Amino acid sequence: MAEEDSPDRGPDDVVGIVLDIVESIPPGRVMSYGQVAATFGSRSARGVGRIMALHGSEVPWWRVVRAGGLPPHGHDHEARQHYDAEGTALVTRADGGYRVAASAFL
């Protein structure tokens, strides 16, 4: 995450902020990486992705999706189990895959 995105926060503070935001997403709802970033005044969706990759295993990581509603890369199957358990609205794609429905975004 670039320092210009959050000039008064250190990197550890930003990690905590991102994880707090992710923990606050209710079951059955999602936010995109960019929405998480915008919540704390950043434009770095990639920075949020990096934080989630390194530190996100202890929070409901499946509730942070790509802008098009696709689950995190490489986690389609595991994320789907969580979406089904939480009743997250999904859309079946033509290729047989899925994405999270727009109605599930905060």
Secondary structure as GFF3:
##gff-version 3
##sequence-region A 1 106
A	DSSP	three_ten_helix	3	5	.	.	.	ID=ss1
A	DSSP	alpha_helix	11	24	.	.	.	ID=ss2
A	DSSP	beta_strand	31	32	.	.	.	ID=ss3
A	DSSP	alpha_helix	33	39	.	.	.	ID=ss4
A	DSSP	alpha_helix	45	55	.	.	.	ID=ss5
A	DSSP	three_ten_helix	56	58	.	.	.	ID=ss6
A	DSSP	three_ten_helix	61	63	.	.	.	ID=ss7
A	DSSP	beta_strand	64	65	.	.	.	ID=ss8
A	DSSP	alpha_helix	76	86	.	.	.	ID=ss9
A	DSSP	beta_strand	90	92	.	.	.	ID=ss10
A	DSSP	beta_strand	98	100	.	.	.	ID=ss11
A	DSSP	three_ten_helix	102	104	.	.	.	ID=ss12
###
